[in-house]
Protein backbone atom coordinates (compact mmCIF):
# COMPACT_ATOMS: atom_id res chain seq x y z
CA UNK A 1 0.00 0.00 0.00
CA UNK A 2 1.40 3.36 -1.04
CA UNK A 3 0.33 6.51 0.81
CA UNK A 4 1.80 9.88 -0.18
CA UNK A 5 0.89 13.33 1.09
CA UNK A 6 1.67 16.95 0.41
CA UNK A 7 0.33 20.40 1.29
CA UNK A 8 -1.17 22.32 -1.62
CA UNK A 9 -1.76 26.06 -1.84
CA UNK A 10 -5.22 27.53 -2.41
CA UNK A 11 -5.55 30.61 -4.60
CA UNK A 12 -8.50 32.81 -3.62
CA UNK A 13 -9.64 35.33 -6.22
CA UNK A 14 -12.67 37.62 -6.28
CA UNK A 15 -14.04 39.21 -9.44
CA UNK A 16 -17.13 39.98 -11.46
CA UNK A 17 -18.17 36.87 -13.34
CA UNK A 18 -21.03 34.97 -14.92
CA UNK A 19 -21.55 31.61 -13.28
CA UNK A 20 -24.26 29.10 -14.18
CA UNK A 21 -25.61 27.56 -10.97
CA UNK A 22 -27.76 24.46 -10.75
CA UNK A 23 -31.43 25.06 -9.91
CA UNK A 24 -34.62 23.08 -10.04
CA UNK A 25 -36.86 24.04 -12.95
CA UNK A 26 -39.50 21.51 -13.87
CA UNK A 27 -40.30 23.17 -17.19
CA UNK A 28 -36.74 23.15 -18.53
CA UNK A 29 -35.97 19.75 -17.04
CA UNK A 30 -38.95 18.33 -18.93
CA UNK A 31 -37.68 19.80 -22.20
CA UNK A 32 -34.18 18.40 -21.67
CA UNK A 33 -35.57 14.97 -20.78
CA UNK A 34 -37.90 15.05 -23.79
CA UNK A 35 -34.96 15.67 -26.12
CA UNK A 36 -33.01 12.85 -24.44
CA UNK A 37 -35.95 10.49 -24.94
CA UNK A 38 -36.00 11.29 -28.68
CA UNK A 39 -32.32 10.70 -29.47
CA UNK A 40 -31.30 14.23 -28.50
CA UNK A 41 -33.43 16.03 -31.08
CA UNK A 42 -36.39 18.33 -30.33
CA UNK A 43 -38.90 20.27 -32.46
CA UNK A 44 -41.77 22.69 -31.65
CA UNK A 45 -44.25 20.08 -32.87
CA UNK A 46 -42.81 17.46 -30.52
CA UNK A 47 -42.91 19.89 -27.57
CA UNK A 48 -46.52 20.82 -28.37
CA UNK A 49 -47.59 17.20 -28.69
CA UNK A 50 -45.82 15.84 -25.59
CA UNK A 51 -45.85 18.78 -23.19
CA UNK A 52 -47.68 21.94 -24.26
CA UNK A 53 -50.75 20.68 -26.08
CA UNK A 54 -53.02 23.61 -25.07
CA UNK A 55 -50.43 26.22 -26.11
CA UNK A 56 -49.78 27.56 -29.62
CA UNK A 57 -46.75 26.43 -31.61
CA UNK A 58 -45.14 29.87 -31.14
CA UNK A 59 -44.90 29.27 -27.36
CA UNK A 60 -43.12 25.99 -28.01
CA UNK A 61 -40.66 27.77 -30.31
CA UNK A 62 -39.90 30.32 -27.58
CA UNK A 63 -39.33 27.52 -25.05
CA UNK A 64 -36.77 25.88 -27.35
CA UNK A 65 -35.05 29.23 -27.97
CA UNK A 66 -34.73 29.78 -24.23
CA UNK A 67 -33.12 26.36 -23.90
CA UNK A 68 -30.62 27.30 -26.61
CA UNK A 69 -29.82 30.51 -24.68
CA UNK A 70 -29.15 28.36 -21.61
CA UNK A 71 -26.80 26.19 -23.71
CA UNK A 72 -28.98 23.14 -23.20
CA UNK A 73 -29.55 22.86 -26.98
CA UNK A 74 -27.75 23.80 -30.18
CA UNK A 75 -29.61 24.76 -33.34
CA UNK A 76 -29.91 22.19 -36.10
CA UNK A 77 -32.27 24.44 -38.08
CA UNK A 78 -32.85 27.79 -36.37
CA UNK A 79 -35.50 28.87 -38.88
CA UNK A 80 -37.59 25.77 -38.14
CA UNK A 81 -36.64 25.88 -34.42
CA UNK A 82 -35.19 22.37 -34.53
CA UNK A 83 -32.46 21.79 -31.94
CA UNK A 84 -30.37 19.03 -30.41
CA UNK A 85 -29.21 18.35 -26.87
CA UNK A 86 -25.69 19.58 -26.07
CA UNK A 87 -23.14 17.88 -23.85
CA UNK A 88 -24.07 20.43 -21.21
CA UNK A 89 -27.72 19.54 -21.70
CA UNK A 90 -26.87 15.88 -21.13
CA UNK A 91 -25.19 16.86 -17.86
CA UNK A 92 -28.39 18.64 -16.86
CA UNK A 93 -30.46 15.56 -17.68
CA UNK A 94 -28.12 13.35 -15.68
CA UNK A 95 -28.23 15.62 -12.61
CA UNK A 96 -31.94 16.55 -12.93
CA UNK A 97 -30.96 20.21 -12.51
CA UNK A 98 -30.78 23.19 -14.85
CA UNK A 99 -27.78 25.54 -14.90
CA UNK A 100 -28.99 29.14 -14.75
CA UNK A 101 -26.36 31.86 -15.38
CA UNK A 102 -25.91 34.61 -12.78
CA UNK A 103 -23.74 37.67 -13.39
CA UNK A 104 -22.43 38.93 -10.06
CA UNK A 105 -19.42 39.19 -7.78
CA UNK A 106 -17.92 35.76 -7.09
CA UNK A 107 -15.02 34.39 -5.10
CA UNK A 108 -13.14 31.47 -6.63
CA UNK A 109 -10.94 28.99 -4.73
CA UNK A 110 -8.37 27.41 -7.01
CA UNK A 111 -5.80 24.64 -6.58
CA UNK A 112 -3.07 24.19 -9.20
CA UNK A 113 -1.91 20.61 -8.75
CA UNK A 114 -1.33 17.81 -11.28
CA UNK A 115 -3.39 15.35 -9.18
CA UNK A 116 -6.45 17.60 -8.74
CA UNK A 117 -8.63 16.96 -11.81
CA UNK A 118 -10.49 20.29 -11.59
CA UNK A 119 -8.62 23.30 -10.15
CA UNK A 120 -11.87 25.01 -9.08
CA UNK A 121 -12.46 23.43 -5.68
CA UNK A 122 -15.12 25.92 -4.55
CA UNK A 123 -16.76 29.21 -5.48
CA UNK A 124 -19.26 31.40 -3.73
CA UNK A 125 -21.40 34.45 -4.34
CA UNK A 126 -20.08 37.61 -2.69
CA UNK A 127 -22.38 40.36 -1.53
CA UNK A 128 -21.25 43.38 -3.51
CA UNK A 129 -20.77 46.77 -1.91
CA UNK A 130 -23.75 49.07 -2.70
CA UNK A 131 -23.09 51.37 -5.64
CA UNK A 132 -23.73 54.56 -3.63
CA UNK A 133 -21.03 53.50 -1.16
CA UNK A 134 -18.56 53.11 -4.02
CA UNK A 135 -19.46 56.52 -5.43
CA UNK A 136 -19.10 58.08 -1.98
CA UNK A 137 -15.62 56.59 -1.54
CA UNK A 138 -14.56 57.82 -4.97
CA UNK A 139 -15.65 61.36 -4.09
CA UNK A 140 -13.63 61.20 -0.90
CA UNK A 141 -10.59 60.01 -2.80
CA UNK A 142 -10.54 56.63 -1.09
CA UNK A 143 -8.98 53.67 -2.87
CA UNK A 144 -11.53 51.22 -4.26
CA UNK A 145 -10.41 47.65 -3.63
CA UNK A 146 -11.29 44.59 -5.64
CA UNK A 147 -10.33 45.55 -9.19
CA UNK A 148 -6.57 45.79 -9.37
CA UNK A 149 -5.26 42.23 -9.75
CA UNK A 150 -5.15 40.40 -13.08
CA UNK A 151 -7.41 37.37 -13.30
CA UNK A 152 -5.32 34.17 -12.98
CA UNK A 153 -4.86 32.17 -16.16
CA UNK A 154 -5.98 29.11 -14.19
CA UNK A 155 -9.42 30.72 -13.80
CA UNK A 156 -9.62 32.00 -17.38
CA UNK A 157 -9.01 28.47 -18.66
CA UNK A 158 -12.16 27.28 -16.86
CA UNK A 159 -14.52 29.50 -18.87
CA UNK A 160 -17.12 27.36 -20.69
CA UNK A 161 -15.46 24.20 -19.42
CA UNK A 162 -17.21 21.18 -17.96
CA UNK A 163 -19.48 21.90 -14.99
CA UNK A 164 -18.02 20.75 -11.68
CA UNK A 165 -19.25 20.35 -8.14
CA UNK A 166 -17.92 22.40 -5.27
CA UNK A 167 -15.93 20.27 -2.87
CA UNK A 168 -17.43 22.28 -0.01
CA UNK A 169 -21.20 22.39 -0.67
CA UNK A 170 -21.44 19.94 -3.64
CA UNK A 171 -23.31 22.48 -5.80
CA UNK A 172 -22.90 22.02 -9.56
CA UNK A 173 -21.63 25.15 -11.31
CA UNK A 174 -20.10 26.24 -14.60
CA UNK A 175 -17.97 29.35 -15.17
CA UNK A 176 -19.32 31.21 -18.22
CA UNK A 177 -17.32 34.47 -18.12
CA UNK A 178 -14.87 36.32 -15.87
CA UNK A 179 -13.69 39.92 -15.80
CA UNK A 180 -10.10 40.83 -16.67
CA UNK A 181 -9.29 42.01 -13.16
CA UNK A 182 -10.34 41.40 -9.60
CA UNK A 183 -8.84 41.00 -6.15
CA UNK A 184 -6.47 38.41 -4.74
CA UNK A 185 -7.33 37.30 -1.22
CA UNK A 186 -5.24 35.58 1.42
CA UNK A 187 -4.52 32.02 0.41
CA UNK A 188 -4.93 28.93 2.53
CA UNK A 189 -3.67 25.36 2.30
CA UNK A 190 -5.19 21.90 1.93
CA UNK A 191 -3.76 18.40 2.37
CA UNK A 192 -3.56 16.20 -0.71
CA UNK A 193 -3.23 12.46 -0.20
CA UNK A 194 -2.58 9.73 -2.76
CA UNK A 195 -3.51 6.17 -1.72
CA UNK A 196 -2.70 3.26 -3.99
CA UNK A 197 -3.22 -0.39 -3.07
CA UNK A 198 -1.97 -3.27 -5.26
CA UNK A 199 -4.49 -4.41 -7.87
CA UNK A 200 -6.62 -1.30 -7.21
CA UNK A 201 -7.15 2.08 -8.77
CA UNK A 202 -5.20 4.91 -7.14
CA UNK A 203 -7.30 7.34 -5.11
CA UNK A 204 -6.68 11.01 -4.44
CA UNK A 205 -8.19 12.88 -1.52
CA UNK A 206 -8.15 16.59 -0.75
CA UNK A 207 -9.13 17.85 2.67
CA UNK A 208 -8.93 20.91 4.88
CA UNK A 209 -10.79 24.09 5.73
CA UNK A 210 -10.92 27.34 3.78
CA UNK A 211 -10.53 30.67 5.56
CA UNK A 212 -14.25 31.09 6.06
CA UNK A 213 -14.53 27.66 7.75
CA UNK A 214 -15.90 25.88 4.69
CA UNK A 215 -14.62 22.30 4.78
CA UNK A 216 -13.20 20.85 1.60
CA UNK A 217 -13.54 17.12 0.99
CA UNK A 218 -12.60 15.11 -2.09
CA UNK A 219 -12.12 11.36 -2.32
CA UNK A 220 -12.24 9.77 -5.73
CA UNK A 221 -10.52 7.25 -7.94
CA UNK A 222 -7.86 8.72 -10.18
CA UNK A 223 -8.29 8.75 -13.92
CA UNK A 224 -5.52 7.25 -15.99
CA UNK A 225 -4.77 10.60 -17.62
CA UNK A 226 -3.60 12.01 -14.28
CA UNK A 227 -0.97 9.28 -13.84
CA UNK A 228 0.16 8.62 -17.41
CA UNK A 229 3.74 7.73 -16.54
CA UNK A 230 3.15 5.52 -13.52
CA UNK A 231 2.02 2.03 -12.63
CA UNK A 232 1.78 0.79 -9.07
CA UNK A 233 5.01 -1.18 -9.50
CA UNK A 234 6.86 1.82 -10.99
CA UNK A 235 5.92 4.03 -8.06
CA UNK A 236 6.57 1.37 -5.41
CA UNK A 237 10.05 0.64 -6.74
CA UNK A 238 10.90 4.33 -6.98
CA UNK A 239 9.91 4.85 -3.34
CA UNK A 240 11.58 1.66 -2.09
CA UNK A 241 14.86 2.58 -3.76
CA UNK A 242 14.74 6.10 -2.30
CA UNK A 243 14.07 4.70 1.19
CA UNK A 244 16.80 2.05 1.16
CA UNK A 245 20.34 1.55 -0.06
CA UNK A 246 19.02 -0.55 -2.93
CA UNK A 247 19.36 0.34 -6.57
CA UNK A 248 16.26 0.59 -8.73
CA UNK A 249 17.86 -1.94 -11.08
CA UNK A 250 18.29 -4.47 -8.25
CA UNK A 251 14.67 -4.17 -7.15
CA UNK A 252 13.48 -4.57 -10.74
CA UNK A 253 15.69 -7.64 -11.07
CA UNK A 254 13.98 -9.22 -8.04
CA UNK A 255 10.61 -8.35 -9.54
CA UNK A 256 11.48 -9.83 -12.93
CA UNK A 257 13.21 -12.93 -11.58
CA UNK A 258 10.96 -13.89 -8.66
CA UNK A 259 7.68 -12.10 -9.46
CA UNK A 260 7.65 -10.19 -6.17
CA UNK A 261 8.00 -6.57 -5.15
CA UNK A 262 10.80 -6.77 -2.59
CA UNK A 263 14.15 -5.25 -1.70
CA UNK A 264 17.46 -7.05 -1.08
CA UNK A 265 17.88 -7.86 2.60
CA UNK A 266 21.39 -7.81 4.10
CA UNK A 267 21.64 -9.88 7.25
CA UNK A 268 23.77 -7.49 9.32
CA UNK A 269 21.45 -4.52 8.67
CA UNK A 270 18.28 -6.28 9.87
CA UNK A 271 16.98 -6.61 13.40
CA UNK A 272 15.71 -9.93 14.74
CA UNK A 273 12.06 -9.19 14.00
CA UNK A 274 12.83 -8.28 10.38
CA UNK A 275 14.87 -11.48 9.98
CA UNK A 276 11.97 -13.55 11.28
CA UNK A 277 9.18 -11.83 9.35
CA UNK A 278 11.11 -11.18 6.10
CA UNK A 279 9.50 -7.71 6.18
CA UNK A 280 10.43 -4.24 7.28
CA UNK A 281 9.00 -0.72 7.29
CA UNK A 282 10.81 1.83 5.13
CA UNK A 283 10.83 5.56 5.78
CA UNK A 284 10.79 7.35 2.44
CA UNK A 285 12.37 10.82 2.22
CA UNK A 286 10.80 13.85 0.58
CA UNK A 287 10.75 12.92 -3.06
CA UNK A 288 9.97 14.58 -6.38
CA UNK A 289 8.23 12.32 -8.87
CA UNK A 290 8.05 13.11 -12.55
CA UNK A 291 4.67 14.50 -13.65
CA UNK A 292 3.00 14.15 -10.22
CA UNK A 293 5.05 16.50 -8.05
CA UNK A 294 6.88 16.54 -4.72
CA UNK A 295 5.65 14.55 -1.70
CA UNK A 296 6.49 14.76 1.98
CA UNK A 297 8.38 11.95 3.79
CA UNK A 298 6.20 8.89 4.24
CA UNK A 299 6.28 5.19 5.13
CA UNK A 300 6.18 1.99 3.09
CA UNK A 301 4.71 -0.70 5.32
CA UNK A 302 5.42 -4.44 5.21
CA UNK A 303 8.10 -4.28 2.54
CA UNK A 304 9.16 -7.83 1.62
CA UNK A 305 12.82 -8.80 2.03
CA UNK A 306 14.80 -11.19 -0.13
CA UNK A 307 18.34 -12.34 0.79
CA UNK A 308 20.75 -10.23 -1.24
CA UNK A 309 22.63 -13.30 -2.44
CA UNK A 310 23.19 -16.98 -1.64
CA UNK A 311 25.77 -16.18 1.06
CA UNK A 312 23.25 -13.95 2.80
CA UNK A 313 20.58 -16.64 2.47
CA UNK A 314 22.90 -19.16 4.14
CA UNK A 315 23.64 -16.88 7.10
CA UNK A 316 19.95 -16.05 7.42
CA UNK A 317 18.96 -19.72 7.31
CA UNK A 318 21.43 -20.74 10.00
CA UNK A 319 20.37 -17.91 12.25
CA UNK A 320 16.72 -18.92 11.89
CA UNK A 321 17.60 -22.50 12.78
CA UNK A 322 19.10 -21.44 16.09
CA UNK A 323 16.13 -19.10 16.71
CA UNK A 324 13.77 -22.05 16.39
CA UNK A 325 15.37 -23.75 19.39
CA UNK A 326 13.55 -22.54 22.48
CA UNK A 327 13.61 -25.71 24.57
CA UNK A 328 15.25 -29.15 24.71
CA UNK A 329 15.01 -30.82 21.31
CA UNK A 330 16.08 -34.12 19.78
CA UNK A 331 18.05 -34.43 16.54
CA UNK A 332 14.88 -35.47 14.72
CA UNK A 333 13.09 -32.39 15.98
CA UNK A 334 15.98 -30.21 14.78
CA UNK A 335 15.75 -31.79 11.33
CA UNK A 336 11.98 -31.08 11.20
CA UNK A 337 12.58 -27.49 12.22
CA UNK A 338 15.29 -27.18 9.56
CA UNK A 339 12.84 -28.19 6.82
CA UNK A 340 10.41 -25.49 7.97
CA UNK A 341 13.19 -22.92 7.88
CA UNK A 342 14.25 -23.98 4.37
CA UNK A 343 10.63 -23.41 3.28
CA UNK A 344 11.16 -19.72 3.94
CA UNK A 345 13.71 -19.55 1.12
CA UNK A 346 11.80 -20.74 -1.98
CA UNK A 347 14.07 -18.79 -4.36
CA UNK A 348 17.44 -19.60 -2.79
CA UNK A 349 19.45 -22.73 -2.00
CA UNK A 350 20.78 -22.50 1.55
CA UNK A 351 21.94 -25.70 3.26
CA UNK A 352 20.42 -26.43 6.65
CA UNK A 353 22.81 -27.28 9.46
CA UNK A 354 22.75 -30.83 10.73
CA UNK A 355 22.15 -31.28 14.49
CA UNK A 356 25.81 -32.11 15.12
CA UNK A 357 26.93 -28.98 13.32
CA UNK A 358 24.49 -26.87 15.32
CA UNK A 359 25.81 -28.32 18.58
CA UNK A 360 29.40 -27.72 17.51
CA UNK A 361 28.65 -24.08 16.70
CA UNK A 362 26.87 -23.63 20.01
CA UNK A 363 29.77 -25.13 21.95
CA UNK A 364 32.27 -22.95 20.12
CA UNK A 365 30.34 -19.85 21.12
CA UNK A 366 29.65 -20.55 24.76
CA UNK A 367 30.37 -16.97 25.71
CA UNK A 368 27.70 -15.70 23.33
CA UNK A 369 24.45 -15.08 25.30
CA UNK A 370 22.52 -15.80 22.11
CA UNK A 371 23.70 -19.41 22.25
CA UNK A 372 22.81 -20.10 25.88
CA UNK A 373 19.17 -20.78 25.14
CA UNK A 374 20.07 -23.92 23.16
CA UNK A 375 22.45 -25.47 25.74
CA UNK A 376 21.54 -26.97 29.07
CA UNK A 377 23.15 -25.16 32.00
CA UNK A 378 24.98 -28.36 32.94
CA UNK A 379 26.43 -28.99 29.47
CA UNK A 380 30.16 -29.67 29.90
CA UNK A 381 30.02 -27.59 33.07
CA UNK A 382 30.38 -24.42 30.98
CA UNK A 383 28.38 -22.28 33.37
CA UNK A 384 26.75 -22.79 36.72
Secondary structure by P-SEA (a helix, b strand, c coil): cbbbbbbbbbbbbbcbbbbbbbbbbaaaaaaaaaaaaacccccaaaaaacccccccaaaaaaaaaaaaaacccccccccccbbbbcaaaaaaaaacbbbbbbbcbbbbbbbbccccccccccccccccccaaaaaaaaaaccccccccccccaaaaaaccccbbbbcccbbbbbbcccccbbbbcccbbbbbbbbbcccccbbbbbbbbccccbbbbbbbbbcccccccccaaaaaaaaaaaaccccaaaaaaaaaaccccccccccccccaaaaaacbbbbbbcccccccccccccccccbbbbccccaaaaaaaaaaaaaaaccccccaaaaaaaaaaaaaacccbbbbbbcaaaaaaaaaacccccccccccccccccccc
